[in-house]
């Protein structure tokens, strides 16, 4: 009898140990943002009217973990208030994430499905969370990670149908194929992080009803150095190969930023971004920042979303403060110039001032808002359109509710 009880007890302990490896959680997000657009994204003309709208994201995510296996699915519905009628149904519900990840011995993993790709400061690959839809990729990601090293290989191939013949792709994704290799090194001896990126993108070109793929390569290095009270970041990227029109590419991007803590609750920063531009029509010299989170860079008004045919100099400075417990303030100034002189006009594009505030209203509830002004020049009119004589500004207010609804282990 005692032997039987002992066997039953061991079995129950075994089941309990196994059960503890299972985790399941449900996360939700409701994000509503109202905007007053009077010159953001596209400068406004003389006599032009401002645009006022409210966009919204409703997202529900499920995550399951069991030992070395993790599954995640997140569905979202995005749109504008008033975009649909009272009784109208629409098809804008999409899968933002739908992937499976399997971790092997010795820190190897494989992740397949629809997933967000965010690397380094998200300059080239990012989630673009500011956008109501965000960024995602259908891909296979293979990797190795330990305390000091991370190596990721990303493979993707896009198609619109299960074709029996031909391989021409003219679908909504910005590329037909992608092969990316990323390596990150973290030093424990000094506060240094270094990343290397190599990306090969295939763009489909239609020729007489058939497809031809042109390939562009992006190579880069990203460095972070964080001594006490300082954070110094620098990156350089070079692009080569062919663009979608078959033109040879020779383009580059460089960035440097230094941030320092001047008070326990205040930081100031200065930085510089350089994106090369086209010198002639025979070669593509304008750098393309591809699928990064561009809203983080080049001004909050998104007038320069990581690509400009004339190239871009961005000289900026700013400060962030959290002097109050739940309130964070940020002020940034940008001075923009073209790299290539547009005709007989000067290179100066103008000045942008961005103010942003965020307040933690309650647990899982945050309110954010911002106001930006662009003081442009005649060159701005030539490069981006609009009229520099017209006052250009932009304001927004956002409510973000992002709770974990349910979480359990068994």
C-alpha positions as CSV (number, residue, x, y, z in Angstrom):
1,X,0.0,0.0,0.0
2,X,2.8,2.4,1.0
3,X,4.6,1.5,-2.2
4,X,1.5,2.3,-4.3
5,X,1.0,5.6,-2.5
6,X,4.7,6.5,-3.1
7,X,4.3,5.7,-6.9
8,X,1.2,7.9,-7.0
9,X,2.9,10.7,-5.2
10,X,5.9,10.6,-7.6
11,X,3.5,10.6,-10.6
12,X,1.6,13.6,-9.2
13,X,4.9,15.5,-8.6
14,X,5.9,14.7,-12.1
15,X,2.6,16.0,-13.5
16,X,2.9,19.2,-11.4
17,X,6.4,19.8,-12.6
18,X,5.3,19.4,-16.2
19,X,2.2,21.6,-15.6
20,X,4.4,24.4,-14.4
21,X,6.0,24.7,-17.8
22,X,2.7,25.9,-19.4
23,X,1.9,29.6,-19.6
24,X,-0.9,31.4,-21.3
25,X,-1.7,35.1,-21.4
26,X,-4.1,37.4,-23.1
27,X,-3.1,41.0,-23.9
28,X,-5.3,43.8,-25.3
29,X,-4.7,47.3,-26.7
30,X,-7.1,50.1,-27.5
31,X,-5.3,53.1,-28.9
32,X,-7.2,56.2,-30.0
33,X,-5.4,59.2,-31.5
34,X,-6.9,62.5,-32.7
35,X,-4.8,64.7,-35.1
36,X,-5.0,68.2,-36.4
37,X,-2.8,68.1,-39.5
38,X,-1.9,71.5,-41.0
39,X,1.4,70.6,-42.7
40,X,2.6,67.2,-41.4
41,X,3.7,64.5,-43.9
42,X,2.9,66.9,-46.8
43,X,3.3,70.7,-46.5
44,X,0.1,72.7,-46.9
45,X,-0.4,75.1,-49.8
46,X,-1.6,78.7,-49.7
47,X,-5.3,78.5,-49.2
48,X,-5.1,74.9,-48.1
49,X,-7.2,73.6,-45.3
50,X,-6.2,71.6,-42.3
51,X,-7.3,68.0,-41.8
52,X,-8.9,66.7,-38.6
53,X,-9.5,63.0,-37.8
54,X,-9.4,60.3,-35.2
55,X,-7.7,56.9,-35.9
56,X,-8.0,53.8,-33.7
57,X,-6.3,50.5,-33.2
58,X,-8.0,47.6,-31.4
59,X,-5.6,44.7,-30.9
60,X,-6.0,41.3,-29.1
61,X,-3.0,39.0,-28.5
62,X,-2.7,35.4,-27.3
63,X,0.6,33.9,-26.1
64,X,1.2,30.3,-25.1
65,X,4.5,28.9,-23.8
66,X,5.3,25.3,-23.0
67,X,9.0,24.5,-22.4
68,X,10.9,25.2,-25.6
69,X,7.7,26.1,-27.6
70,X,6.0,29.5,-27.9
71,X,3.0,30.4,-30.0
72,X,1.7,33.9,-30.5
73,X,-1.3,35.3,-32.4
74,X,-2.4,38.9,-32.4
75,X,-5.4,40.2,-34.4
76,X,-6.1,43.9,-34.9
77,X,-8.7,46.2,-36.4
78,X,-7.6,49.6,-37.5
79,X,-9.3,52.6,-39.1
80,X,-10.8,56.0,-38.7
81,X,-13.8,57.2,-36.8
82,X,-16.6,57.5,-39.4
83,X,-14.8,55.4,-42.0
84,X,-17.6,52.8,-41.8
85,X,-21.4,53.2,-41.6
86,X,-23.4,52.2,-38.5
87,X,-24.4,48.9,-40.0
88,X,-21.5,48.3,-42.3
89,X,-19.0,45.5,-41.9
90,X,-15.5,45.8,-43.3
91,X,-12.5,43.6,-43.8
92,X,-9.7,45.6,-42.2
93,X,-9.2,43.1,-39.4
94,X,-5.7,41.6,-40.0
95,X,-3.2,39.3,-38.2
96,X,-0.5,41.6,-36.8
97,X,1.4,38.5,-35.5
98,X,1.0,34.8,-36.0
99,X,4.1,32.8,-35.3
100,X,5.6,29.8,-33.6
101,X,9.0,29.7,-31.9
102,X,11.0,26.6,-31.0
103,X,14.1,26.8,-28.9
104,X,16.7,24.1,-29.2
105,X,19.6,23.1,-26.9
106,X,22.6,25.5,-26.8
107,X,20.5,28.6,-27.3
108,X,19.4,28.0,-30.9
109,X,15.9,28.9,-32.0
110,X,13.6,28.9,-35.1
111,X,10.7,31.3,-35.4
112,X,8.3,31.1,-38.4
113,X,5.2,33.0,-39.4
114,X,4.0,36.7,-39.3
115,X,6.3,38.6,-36.9
116,X,7.6,42.0,-36.1
117,X,11.3,42.7,-36.9
118,X,13.0,45.3,-34.7
119,X,16.8,45.6,-34.6
120,X,19.1,48.1,-32.9
121,X,17.5,51.6,-32.9
122,X,15.0,50.4,-35.5
123,X,16.5,52.6,-38.2
124,X,16.3,49.9,-40.9
125,X,14.0,47.3,-39.5
126,X,11.4,48.4,-36.9
127,X,7.8,47.9,-35.7
128,X,6.7,51.4,-36.7
129,X,4.3,51.3,-33.7
130,X,3.4,55.0,-34.2
131,X,1.6,54.0,-37.4
132,X,-1.9,52.7,-36.6
133,X,-1.2,49.5,-38.6
134,X,2.5,48.9,-37.7
135,X,5.0,46.8,-39.6
136,X,5.1,43.1,-39.9
137,X,6.9,40.5,-42.1
138,X,6.1,36.9,-43.1
139,X,9.4,35.2,-42.5
140,X,11.5,32.4,-41.1
141,X,14.0,33.6,-38.4
142,X,16.8,31.4,-37.3
143,X,19.1,32.4,-34.4
144,X,21.6,31.8,-31.8
145,X,21.8,33.8,-28.5
146,X,24.0,33.7,-25.4
147,X,25.1,36.3,-22.9
148,X,27.5,38.1,-25.3
149,X,26.4,37.1,-28.8
150,X,23.3,37.2,-30.9
151,X,23.1,35.9,-34.5
152,X,19.9,36.1,-36.5
153,X,19.2,34.9,-40.1
154,X,15.9,36.1,-41.6
155,X,14.4,34.6,-44.8
156,X,11.3,35.7,-46.6
157,X,9.6,34.9,-50.0
158,X,6.4,36.7,-51.0
159,X,3.8,35.6,-53.5
160,X,0.1,36.5,-54.2
161,X,-1.1,33.0,-55.4
162,X,0.0,29.4,-55.6
163,X,1.1,29.6,-59.2
164,X,1.6,26.5,-61.3
165,X,3.7,28.5,-63.7
166,X,5.8,31.6,-63.3
167,X,7.1,33.5,-60.3
168,X,6.1,37.1,-61.0
169,X,5.2,39.0,-57.8
170,X,3.2,42.2,-58.0
171,X,1.6,42.1,-54.5
172,X,1.4,44.6,-51.7
173,X,4.6,43.8,-49.8
174,X,7.4,46.1,-50.7
175,X,9.8,43.3,-51.7
176,X,9.6,39.9,-53.2
177,X,12.3,38.2,-51.2
178,X,14.6,39.0,-48.3
179,X,17.7,37.5,-46.8
180,X,19.1,39.2,-43.8
181,X,22.0,38.4,-41.4
182,X,22.3,40.3,-38.1
183,X,25.1,39.9,-35.5
184,X,25.1,41.7,-32.1
185,X,28.0,41.7,-29.6
186,X,27.6,42.8,-26.0
187,X,30.7,43.4,-24.0
188,X,30.7,42.7,-20.2
189,X,34.1,44.3,-19.7
190,X,33.1,47.8,-21.1
191,X,29.7,49.3,-21.7
192,X,29.8,48.6,-25.5
193,X,27.4,47.0,-27.9
194,X,28.1,46.5,-31.6
195,X,25.8,45.2,-34.3
196,X,26.5,44.2,-38.0
197,X,23.7,44.0,-40.6
198,X,23.7,42.5,-44.1
199,X,20.4,42.5,-46.0
200,X,19.6,41.4,-49.5
201,X,16.3,42.5,-51.0
202,X,14.7,41.3,-54.2
203,X,12.3,43.7,-56.1
204,X,10.1,42.4,-58.9
205,X,10.0,44.2,-62.2
206,X,7.4,43.5,-64.8
207,X,8.9,42.9,-68.3
208,X,6.4,41.9,-71.1
209,X,4.1,40.3,-68.7
210,X,6.9,38.4,-67.0
211,X,8.9,39.1,-63.9
212,X,12.6,40.0,-63.4
213,X,14.1,40.4,-59.9
214,X,16.6,43.1,-59.2
215,X,18.6,42.8,-56.0
216,X,19.7,45.5,-53.6
217,X,22.1,45.0,-50.7
218,X,22.3,47.0,-47.5
219,X,25.3,46.7,-45.2
220,X,25.7,48.4,-41.9
221,X,27.3,48.7,-38.5
222,X,25.6,50.1,-35.3
223,X,27.6,51.0,-32.1
224,X,26.4,52.0,-28.6
225,X,28.8,53.1,-25.9
226,X,27.2,53.8,-22.5
227,X,29.7,55.0,-19.8
228,X,28.3,56.5,-16.6
229,X,25.8,59.3,-17.3
230,X,26.5,59.1,-21.1
231,X,25.0,57.3,-24.1
232,X,26.9,57.6,-27.4
233,X,25.4,56.0,-30.5
234,X,26.7,55.9,-34.1
235,X,25.7,53.9,-37.2
236,X,26.7,53.7,-40.8
237,X,24.9,51.9,-43.7
238,X,25.8,51.5,-47.4
239,X,23.5,50.4,-50.2
240,X,24.5,48.9,-53.5
241,X,23.1,46.6,-56.3
242,X,20.1,47.6,-58.4
243,X,16.9,49.4,-57.7
244,X,13.5,48.4,-59.1
245,X,14.2,50.3,-62.3
246,X,17.5,48.5,-62.9
247,X,19.7,51.5,-62.0
248,X,22.9,50.9,-60.1
249,X,22.8,51.9,-56.5
250,X,25.5,53.7,-54.5
251,X,24.0,55.3,-51.4
252,X,24.9,55.7,-47.7
253,X,23.5,56.8,-44.4
254,X,25.4,57.9,-41.3
255,X,24.1,59.0,-37.9
256,X,25.7,60.0,-34.5
257,X,24.0,61.0,-31.3
258,X,25.2,61.8,-27.8
259,X,23.0,61.9,-24.7
260,X,24.0,62.9,-21.2
261,X,22.3,63.0,-17.8
262,X,22.6,66.6,-16.4
263,X,20.2,66.1,-13.5
264,X,18.8,62.8,-12.1
265,X,15.5,63.5,-14.0
266,X,16.7,65.3,-17.1
267,X,18.7,64.3,-20.2
268,X,19.9,66.4,-23.1
269,X,21.0,65.2,-26.5
270,X,22.6,66.4,-29.7
271,X,22.8,64.5,-33.0
272,X,23.3,64.4,-36.7
273,X,21.8,62.3,-39.5
274,X,23.0,62.1,-43.1
275,X,21.2,60.4,-46.0
276,X,22.8,60.7,-49.4
277,X,20.9,61.9,-52.5
278,X,20.9,61.5,-56.2
279,X,23.7,63.2,-58.2
280,X,22.4,62.2,-61.6
281,X,19.6,60.2,-63.2
282,X,21.8,57.3,-64.3
283,X,22.6,56.1,-60.8
284,X,20.4,55.8,-57.7
285,X,22.3,57.7,-55.0
286,X,19.4,58.4,-52.6
287,X,19.5,56.2,-49.5
288,X,16.4,54.3,-48.6
289,X,15.9,53.6,-44.8
290,X,13.5,50.8,-45.8
291,X,11.3,49.4,-43.1
292,X,12.4,51.3,-40.0
293,X,10.5,53.2,-37.4
294,X,11.0,56.5,-39.3
295,X,8.8,58.5,-36.9
296,X,11.6,58.3,-34.3
297,X,13.9,60.2,-36.6
298,X,14.0,63.2,-39.0
299,X,11.3,65.2,-37.1
300,X,7.9,64.2,-35.7
301,X,6.0,65.7,-38.6
302,X,7.2,62.9,-40.8
303,X,8.1,65.2,-43.7
304,X,11.2,63.2,-44.4
305,X,10.3,59.5,-43.9
306,X,13.8,58.0,-44.4
307,X,14.1,58.8,-48.2
308,X,14.7,62.0,-50.1
309,X,15.9,62.2,-53.7
310,X,18.0,65.3,-52.8
311,X,19.4,63.7,-49.7
312,X,19.1,65.0,-46.2
313,X,21.2,66.6,-43.4
314,X,19.4,66.6,-40.1
315,X,21.1,68.5,-37.2
316,X,19.1,68.2,-34.0
317,X,19.2,68.8,-30.2
318,X,16.7,68.2,-27.5
319,X,15.9,67.4,-23.9
320,X,13.7,65.0,-21.9
321,X,12.5,65.5,-18.4
322,X,10.6,63.5,-15.9
323,X,10.6,65.9,-13.0
324,X,7.1,64.8,-12.1
325,X,6.3,61.3,-11.1
326,X,4.0,60.3,-13.9
327,X,4.7,63.1,-16.4
328,X,7.4,63.0,-19.1
329,X,8.2,65.9,-21.3
330,X,10.4,66.0,-24.5
331,X,11.5,69.0,-26.6
332,X,13.4,68.6,-29.9
333,X,14.8,71.0,-32.5
334,X,15.8,70.0,-36.0
335,X,17.5,71.9,-38.8
336,X,17.1,70.3,-42.2
337,X,19.3,70.7,-45.3
338,X,19.5,68.9,-48.7
339,X,22.7,67.2,-49.6
340,X,22.4,67.9,-53.4
341,X,21.5,71.5,-54.2
342,X,18.1,71.7,-55.9
343,X,18.7,73.9,-59.0
344,X,19.4,77.5,-58.1
345,X,17.9,77.2,-54.6
346,X,19.9,77.0,-51.4
347,X,20.2,73.7,-49.4
348,X,18.4,75.0,-46.4
349,X,15.0,73.3,-45.9
350,X,14.0,74.9,-42.6
351,X,13.5,74.4,-38.8
352,X,11.2,72.0,-37.0
353,X,10.3,72.2,-33.3
354,X,8.6,69.2,-31.6
355,X,7.1,69.2,-28.1
356,X,5.7,65.9,-26.7
357,X,4.2,65.0,-23.3
358,X,3.1,61.7,-21.8
359,X,1.2,61.1,-18.5
360,X,0.5,57.8,-16.8
361,X,-3.2,58.3,-16.0
362,X,-3.6,54.9,-14.4
363,X,-2.2,51.4,-14.5
364,X,-2.1,50.3,-18.2
365,X,-3.6,53.7,-19.2
366,X,-1.4,56.5,-20.7
367,X,-2.3,59.8,-22.3
368,X,0.2,61.4,-24.8
369,X,0.1,64.6,-26.8
370,X,2.3,66.7,-29.0
371,X,2.6,69.9,-31.0
372,X,5.0,70.6,-33.8
373,X,5.9,73.5,-36.0
374,X,7.8,73.6,-39.3
375,X,9.4,76.9,-40.5
376,X,10.2,76.1,-44.1
377,X,12.0,77.9,-46.9
378,X,11.6,78.2,-50.7
379,X,13.7,75.1,-51.0
380,X,11.2,73.2,-48.9
381,X,8.5,74.3,-51.4
382,X,10.6,72.9,-54.3
383,X,11.5,69.6,-52.6
384,X,8.3,68.7,-50.7
385,X,5.6,71.1,-52.1
386,X,3.4,73.4,-50.2
387,X,4.1,77.0,-49.4
388,X,6.6,78.2,-46.8
389,X,4.6,81.4,-46.5
390,X,1.7,79.3,-45.0
391,X,2.1,78.5,-41.3
392,X,2.8,74.7,-41.0
393,X,1.9,72.9,-37.7
394,X,0.5,69.7,-36.4
395,X,-1.1,68.6,-33.1
396,X,-2.2,65.3,-31.7
397,X,-3.7,63.7,-28.6
398,X,-3.6,60.0,-27.9
399,X,-5.1,57.6,-25.3
400,X,-3.4,54.2,-25.0
401,X,-5.0,51.4,-22.9
402,X,-2.8,48.3,-22.9
403,X,-3.7,45.8,-20.2
404,X,-2.8,42.1,-19.7
405,X,-6.3,40.7,-19.3
406,X,-5.4,37.2,-18.3
407,X,-2.3,35.2,-17.3
408,X,-2.0,31.7,-15.9
409,X,0.4,28.9,-15.4
410,X,-0.3,25.2,-14.9
